[in-house]
Amino acid sequence: MTDQLLQALPVSTLVLGACGGAGATTTTLGLANTAAARGGAVVAVDATPAGGDVAERGADAVLSVSGLEQLVAAGPVADDVFDGYCSRTSAGTRILNRIGNQTASEREFHTVTGLLRARGVSAVHDLGHRLRAAYLAPLLATPSPIVLVVPCRADAFNRLRSALQSIGDTLGEPGLARTVVTVSNQDATGWQVDVDLLREYLGGQVWGIETIPYDEHLGMGIVIEHSNLAPDTRAAYERVSAAASAVAEGRPERV
């Protein structure tokens, strides 16, 4: 493993799907578990508007019945109490899930951001496939890396234009300049679209492009266990993690 791949995950990474079913949640878990397996303190945060399935998909060690909404309502809490609100993976990632009893608010994410900052942990935020919601303002206020996940399908590549437009409209060129497009192959028969064509099309528009290969463990739809991923998949998450670190450090390694 190279020194580049050993760099710590940024304080905050935003994972956005180009469309529904893009793989944003599995990528969120992949990045968080990669950092946790290296000994990093990291929390995967459900930043979807009404609650996603990041805990159900990834909590192979502990699945908490509580979530982000109750944590915010509790106010300042001790570390052990904070951990009680979190689910956990066997790799060591804590997961702060939404239980979905109320729609996400800007106040919640101001509070959560403060709680995470006070603990000095990295956060990987699963945004689902929406970026323009007002409640995301606390997460968009800092120049965090954006990992934009797109499935390796022609129709999804066509929809990628809309997702990039959303980033550009919301955050301008600086937002695009810190976006790592991540192509997720969900087809066991192989890559259905030539990723190099996407590189040519996006050259100079985004920071870079990474790929995540098909993985039988991810394709089974069961709870993800990081150690059961194929070596090539874990290496791919390492590359995306390294790219996010490079973005956070301001290294201009664009496509």
Contacts in CASP RR format, 6 or more apart in sequence:
PFRMAT RR
TARGET T0000
AUTHOR 0000-0000-0000
METHOD contacts of the structure
MODEL  1
MTDQLLQALPVSTLVLGACGGAGATTTTLGLANTAAARGGAVVAVDATPA
GGDVAERGADAVLSVSGLEQLVAAGPVADDVFDGYCSRTSAGTRILNRIG
NQTASEREFHTVTGLLRARGVSAVHDLGHRLRAAYLAPLLATPSPIVLVV
PCRADAFNRLRSALQSIGDTLGEPGLARTVVTVSNQDATGWQVDVDLLRE
YLGGQVWGIETIPYDEHLGMGIVIEHSNLAPDTRAAYERVSAAASAVAEG
RPERV
1 238 0 8 1.000
4 242 0 8 1.000
4 246 0 8 1.000
5 238 0 8 1.000
5 239 0 8 1.000
5 241 0 8 1.000
5 242 0 8 1.000
6 38 0 8 1.000
7 241 0 8 1.000
7 242 0 8 1.000
7 245 0 8 1.000
7 246 0 8 1.000
8 35 0 8 1.000
8 40 0 8 1.000
8 122 0 8 1.000
8 245 0 8 1.000
9 31 0 8 1.000
9 32 0 8 1.000
9 34 0 8 1.000
9 35 0 8 1.000
9 40 0 8 1.000
9 42 0 8 1.000
9 122 0 8 1.000
9 124 0 8 1.000
9 241 0 8 1.000
9 244 0 8 1.000
9 245 0 8 1.000
10 122 0 8 1.000
10 144 0 8 1.000
10 145 0 8 1.000
10 244 0 8 1.000
10 245 0 8 1.000
10 247 0 8 1.000
10 248 0 8 1.000
11 117 0 8 1.000
11 120 0 8 1.000
11 122 0 8 1.000
11 123 0 8 1.000
11 144 0 8 1.000
11 248 0 8 1.000
12 113 0 8 1.000
12 122 0 8 1.000
12 123 0 8 1.000
12 125 0 8 1.000
12 139 0 8 1.000
12 142 0 8 1.000
12 144 0 8 1.000
13 31 0 8 1.000
13 122 0 8 1.000
13 123 0 8 1.000
13 124 0 8 1.000
13 125 0 8 1.000
13 144 0 8 1.000
13 145 0 8 1.000
13 147 0 8 1.000
13 244 0 8 1.000
14 47 0 8 1.000
14 125 0 8 1.000
14 127 0 8 1.000
14 139 0 8 1.000
14 140 0 8 1.000
14 144 0 8 1.000
14 145 0 8 1.000
14 146 0 8 1.000
14 147 0 8 1.000
15 24 0 8 1.000
15 27 0 8 1.000
15 28 0 8 1.000
15 31 0 8 1.000
15 124 0 8 1.000
15 125 0 8 1.000
15 126 0 8 1.000
15 127 0 8 1.000
15 128 0 8 1.000
15 146 0 8 1.000
15 147 0 8 1.000
15 149 0 8 1.000
16 24 0 8 1.000
16 127 0 8 1.000
16 128 0 8 1.000
16 129 0 8 1.000
16 131 0 8 1.000
16 146 0 8 1.000
16 147 0 8 1.000
16 148 0 8 1.000
16 149 0 8 1.000
16 163 0 8 1.000
16 167 0 8 1.000
17 23 0 8 1.000
17 24 0 8 1.000
17 127 0 8 1.000
17 128 0 8 1.000
17 129 0 8 1.000
17 148 0 8 1.000
17 149 0 8 1.000
17 150 0 8 1.000
17 163 0 8 1.000
18 129 0 8 1.000
18 148 0 8 1.000
18 149 0 8 1.000
18 150 0 8 1.000
18 151 0 8 1.000
18 156 0 8 1.000
18 159 0 8 1.000
18 160 0 8 1.000
18 162 0 8 1.000
18 163 0 8 1.000
19 129 0 8 1.000
19 150 0 8 1.000
19 151 0 8 1.000
19 156 0 8 1.000
19 159 0 8 1.000
19 163 0 8 1.000
20 128 0 8 1.000
20 129 0 8 1.000
21 129 0 8 1.000
21 151 0 8 1.000
22 129 0 8 1.000
22 149 0 8 1.000
22 150 0 8 1.000
22 151 0 8 1.000
22 156 0 8 1.000
22 184 0 8 1.000
23 149 0 8 1.000
23 151 0 8 1.000
23 184 0 8 1.000
23 186 0 8 1.000
24 126 0 8 1.000
24 127 0 8 1.000
24 128 0 8 1.000
24 129 0 8 1.000
24 149 0 8 1.000
25 52 0 8 1.000
25 53 0 8 1.000
25 54 0 8 1.000
25 57 0 8 1.000
25 126 0 8 1.000
25 128 0 8 1.000
26 57 0 8 1.000
26 184 0 8 1.000
26 218 0 8 1.000
26 224 0 8 1.000
27 147 0 8 1.000
27 149 0 8 1.000
27 182 0 8 1.000
27 184 0 8 1.000
27 212 0 8 1.000
27 237 0 8 1.000
27 240 0 8 1.000
28 44 0 8 1.000
28 54 0 8 1.000
28 124 0 8 1.000
28 125 0 8 1.000
28 126 0 8 1.000
29 44 0 8 1.000
29 54 0 8 1.000
29 57 0 8 1.000
29 58 0 8 1.000
29 89 0 8 1.000
29 93 0 8 1.000
29 224 0 8 1.000
29 226 0 8 1.000
30 224 0 8 1.000
30 226 0 8 1.000
30 229 0 8 1.000
30 237 0 8 1.000
31 124 0 8 1.000
31 147 0 8 1.000
31 237 0 8 1.000
31 240 0 8 1.000
31 241 0 8 1.000
31 244 0 8 1.000
32 42 0 8 1.000
32 43 0 8 1.000
32 44 0 8 1.000
32 89 0 8 1.000
32 93 0 8 1.000
32 95 0 8 1.000
32 124 0 8 1.000
33 89 0 8 1.000
33 91 0 8 1.000
33 92 0 8 1.000
33 93 0 8 1.000
33 224 0 8 1.000
33 226 0 8 1.000
33 237 0 8 1.000
34 226 0 8 1.000
34 234 0 8 1.000
34 237 0 8 1.000
34 238 0 8 1.000
34 241 0 8 1.000
35 42 0 8 1.000
35 93 0 8 1.000
35 122 0 8 1.000
35 124 0 8 1.000
35 241 0 8 1.000
36 42 0 8 1.000
36 89 0 8 1.000
36 91 0 8 1.000
36 92 0 8 1.000
36 93 0 8 1.000
37 91 0 8 1.000
37 92 0 8 1.000
37 226 0 8 1.000
40 122 0 8 1.000
41 119 0 8 1.000
41 120 0 8 1.000
41 121 0 8 1.000
41 122 0 8 1.000
42 92 0 8 1.000
42 93 0 8 1.000
42 94 0 8 1.000
42 121 0 8 1.000
42 122 0 8 1.000
42 123 0 8 1.000
42 124 0 8 1.000
43 86 0 8 1.000
43 93 0 8 1.000
43 94 0 8 1.000
43 95 0 8 1.000
43 96 0 8 1.000
43 116 0 8 1.000
43 121 0 8 1.000
43 122 0 8 1.000
43 123 0 8 1.000
43 124 0 8 1.000
44 54 0 8 1.000
44 93 0 8 1.000
44 94 0 8 1.000
44 95 0 8 1.000
44 96 0 8 1.000
44 123 0 8 1.000
44 124 0 8 1.000
44 126 0 8 1.000
45 68 0 8 1.000
45 96 0 8 1.000
45 112 0 8 1.000
45 116 0 8 1.000
45 123 0 8 1.000
45 124 0 8 1.000
45 125 0 8 1.000
45 126 0 8 1.000
46 52 0 8 1.000
46 54 0 8 1.000
46 55 0 8 1.000
46 68 0 8 1.000
46 95 0 8 1.000
46 96 0 8 1.000
46 97 0 8 1.000
46 98 0 8 1.000
46 126 0 8 1.000
47 104 0 8 1.000
47 109 0 8 1.000
47 125 0 8 1.000
47 126 0 8 1.000
47 127 0 8 1.000
47 128 0 8 1.000
47 136 0 8 1.000
47 139 0 8 1.000
48 98 0 8 1.000
48 104 0 8 1.000
48 126 0 8 1.000
48 127 0 8 1.000
48 128 0 8 1.000
48 130 0 8 1.000
49 103 0 8 1.000
49 104 0 8 1.000
49 130 0 8 1.000
49 133 0 8 1.000
49 135 0 8 1.000
50 98 0 8 1.000
50 100 0 8 1.000
50 103 0 8 1.000
50 104 0 8 1.000
51 97 0 8 1.000
51 98 0 8 1.000
51 99 0 8 1.000
51 100 0 8 1.000
51 104 0 8 1.000
52 97 0 8 1.000
52 98 0 8 1.000
52 126 0 8 1.000
52 128 0 8 1.000
54 95 0 8 1.000
54 97 0 8 1.000
54 126 0 8 1.000
55 63 0 8 1.000
55 64 0 8 1.000
55 87 0 8 1.000
55 95 0 8 1.000
55 97 0 8 1.000
56 63 0 8 1.000
56 223 0 8 1.000
57 221 0 8 1.000
57 223 0 8 1.000
57 224 0 8 1.000
58 87 0 8 1.000
58 89 0 8 1.000
58 95 0 8 1.000
58 223 0 8 1.000
58 224 0 8 1.000
59 87 0 8 1.000
59 88 0 8 1.000
59 89 0 8 1.000
59 95 0 8 1.000
59 97 0 8 1.000
59 223 0 8 1.000
60 89 0 8 1.000
60 90 0 8 1.000
60 223 0 8 1.000
60 224 0 8 1.000
60 225 0 8 1.000
61 87 0 8 1.000
61 88 0 8 1.000
61 89 0 8 1.000
61 90 0 8 1.000
61 92 0 8 1.000
62 87 0 8 1.000
62 88 0 8 1.000
63 87 0 8 1.000
64 84 0 8 1.000
64 85 0 8 1.000
64 86 0 8 1.000
64 87 0 8 1.000
64 95 0 8 1.000
64 97 0 8 1.000
66 84 0 8 1.000
66 85 0 8 1.000
66 99 0 8 1.000
67 85 0 8 1.000
67 86 0 8 1.000
67 96 0 8 1.000
67 97 0 8 1.000
67 98 0 8 1.000
67 99 0 8 1.000
68 85 0 8 1.000
68 96 0 8 1.000
68 97 0 8 1.000
68 98 0 8 1.000
68 99 0 8 1.000
68 108 0 8 1.000
68 112 0 8 1.000
69 98 0 8 1.000
69 99 0 8 1.000
69 100 0 8 1.000
69 101 0 8 1.000
69 102 0 8 1.000
69 108 0 8 1.000
70 85 0 8 1.000
70 99 0 8 1.000
71 77 0 8 1.000
71 82 0 8 1.000
71 85 0 8 1.000
71 96 0 8 1.000
71 112 0 8 1.000
71 115 0 8 1.000
72 107 0 8 1.000
72 108 0 8 1.000
72 111 0 8 1.000
72 112 0 8 1.000
74 81 0 8 1.000
74 85 0 8 1.000
75 111 0 8 1.000
76 115 0 8 1.000
77 85 0 8 1.000
77 115 0 8 1.000
79 119 0 8 1.000
82 115 0 8 1.000
82 119 0 8 1.000
83 94 0 8 1.000
85 96 0 8 1.000
86 94 0 8 1.000
86 95 0 8 1.000
86 96 0 8 1.000
87 94 0 8 1.000
87 95 0 8 1.000
87 96 0 8 1.000
87 97 0 8 1.000
88 94 0 8 1.000
88 95 0 8 1.000
89 95 0 8 1.000
89 224 0 8 1.000
89 225 0 8 1.000
89 226 0 8 1.000
90 225 0 8 1.000
90 226 0 8 1.000
90 227 0 8 1.000
91 226 0 8 1.000
91 227 0 8 1.000
94 121 0 8 1.000
96 112 0 8 1.000
98 104 0 8 1.000
103 135 0 8 1.000
104 133 0 8 1.000
104 135 0 8 1.000
105 135 0 8 1.000
106 134 0 8 1.000
106 135 0 8 1.000
106 136 0 8 1.000
106 137 0 8 1.000
106 138 0 8 1.000
108 135 0 8 1.000
109 135 0 8 1.000
109 136 0 8 1.000
109 137 0 8 1.000
109 138 0 8 1.000
109 139 0 8 1.000
110 138 0 8 1.000
113 123 0 8 1.000
113 138 0 8 1.000
113 139 0 8 1.000
116 123 0 8 1.000
125 139 0 8 1.000
127 136 0 8 1.000
127 139 0 8 1.000
129 163 0 8 1.000
131 140 0 8 1.000
131 163 0 8 1.000
131 166 0 8 1.000
131 167 0 8 1.000
131 170 0 8 1.000
132 166 0 8 1.000
132 169 0 8 1.000
132 170 0 8 1.000
140 170 0 8 1.000
140 171 0 8 1.000
143 174 0 8 1.000
143 175 0 8 1.000
143 178 0 8 1.000
143 248 0 8 1.000
144 178 0 8 1.000
144 248 0 8 1.000
145 178 0 8 1.000
145 179 0 8 1.000
145 180 0 8 1.000
145 207 0 8 1.000
145 243 0 8 1.000
145 244 0 8 1.000
145 245 0 8 1.000
145 247 0 8 1.000
145 248 0 8 1.000
146 167 0 8 1.000
146 175 0 8 1.000
146 178 0 8 1.000
146 179 0 8 1.000
146 180 0 8 1.000
147 179 0 8 1.000
147 180 0 8 1.000
147 182 0 8 1.000
147 240 0 8 1.000
147 244 0 8 1.000
148 160 0 8 1.000
148 163 0 8 1.000
148 164 0 8 1.000
148 167 0 8 1.000
148 179 0 8 1.000
148 180 0 8 1.000
148 181 0 8 1.000
148 182 0 8 1.000
148 206 0 8 1.000
149 182 0 8 1.000
149 184 0 8 1.000
150 156 0 8 1.000
150 157 0 8 1.000
150 159 0 8 1.000
150 160 0 8 1.000
150 163 0 8 1.000
150 181 0 8 1.000
150 182 0 8 1.000
150 183 0 8 1.000
150 184 0 8 1.000
151 183 0 8 1.000
151 184 0 8 1.000
151 185 0 8 1.000
151 186 0 8 1.000
152 183 0 8 1.000
152 184 0 8 1.000
152 185 0 8 1.000
152 186 0 8 1.000
152 187 0 8 1.000
152 191 0 8 1.000
152 192 0 8 1.000
152 193 0 8 1.000
152 195 0 8 1.000
152 211 0 8 1.000
153 186 0 8 1.000
153 187 0 8 1.000
153 192 0 8 1.000
153 193 0 8 1.000
154 192 0 8 1.000
154 193 0 8 1.000
157 193 0 8 1.000
157 198 0 8 1.000
160 181 0 8 1.000
160 198 0 8 1.000
164 176 0 8 1.000
164 179 0 8 1.000
164 202 0 8 1.000
164 205 0 8 1.000
164 206 0 8 1.000
167 175 0 8 1.000
167 176 0 8 1.000
167 179 0 8 1.000
168 175 0 8 1.000
168 176 0 8 1.000
176 205 0 8 1.000
176 206 0 8 1.000
177 206 0 8 1.000
177 207 0 8 1.000
177 254 0 8 1.000
178 207 0 8 1.000
178 247 0 8 1.000
179 206 0 8 1.000
179 207 0 8 1.000
179 208 0 8 1.000
180 206 0 8 1.000
180 207 0 8 1.000
180 208 0 8 1.000
180 209 0 8 1.000
180 210 0 8 1.000
180 240 0 8 1.000
180 243 0 8 1.000
180 244 0 8 1.000
180 247 0 8 1.000
181 198 0 8 1.000
181 202 0 8 1.000
181 206 0 8 1.000
181 208 0 8 1.000
181 209 0 8 1.000
181 210 0 8 1.000
182 209 0 8 1.000
182 210 0 8 1.000
182 211 0 8 1.000
182 212 0 8 1.000
182 240 0 8 1.000
183 195 0 8 1.000
183 198 0 8 1.000
183 209 0 8 1.000
183 210 0 8 1.000
183 211 0 8 1.000
183 212 0 8 1.000
184 211 0 8 1.000
184 212 0 8 1.000
185 191 0 8 1.000
185 192 0 8 1.000
185 211 0 8 1.000
185 212 0 8 1.000
185 213 0 8 1.000
185 214 0 8 1.000
186 214 0 8 1.000
186 219 0 8 1.000
187 214 0 8 1.000
188 214 0 8 1.000
188 216 0 8 1.000
190 214 0 8 1.000
195 209 0 8 1.000
195 211 0 8 1.000
198 209 0 8 1.000
199 209 0 8 1.000
199 255 0 8 1.000
202 208 0 8 1.000
202 209 0 8 1.000
202 255 0 8 1.000
203 254 0 8 1.000
203 255 0 8 1.000
204 254 0 8 1.000
204 255 0 8 1.000
205 255 0 8 1.000
206 254 0 8 1.000
206 255 0 8 1.000
207 243 0 8 1.000
207 246 0 8 1.000
207 247 0 8 1.000
207 253 0 8 1.000
207 254 0 8 1.000
207 255 0 8 1.000
208 243 0 8 1.000
208 253 0 8 1.000
208 254 0 8 1.000
208 255 0 8 1.000
209 255 0 8 1.000
210 236 0 8 1.000
210 239 0 8 1.000
210 240 0 8 1.000
210 243 0 8 1.000
211 236 0 8 1.000
212 233 0 8 1.000
212 236 0 8 1.000
212 237 0 8 1.000
212 240 0 8 1.000
213 230 0 8 1.000
213 232 0 8 1.000
213 233 0 8 1.000
213 236 0 8 1.000
215 229 0 8 1.000
215 230 0 8 1.000
215 232 0 8 1.000
215 233 0 8 1.000
216 230 0 8 1.000
217 224 0 8 1.000
217 225 0 8 1.000
217 228 0 8 1.000
217 229 0 8 1.000
217 230 0 8 1.000
217 233 0 8 1.000
218 224 0 8 1.000
218 229 0 8 1.000
218 233 0 8 1.000
226 234 0 8 1.000
229 237 0 8 1.000
243 253 0 8 1.000
246 253 0 8 1.000
END
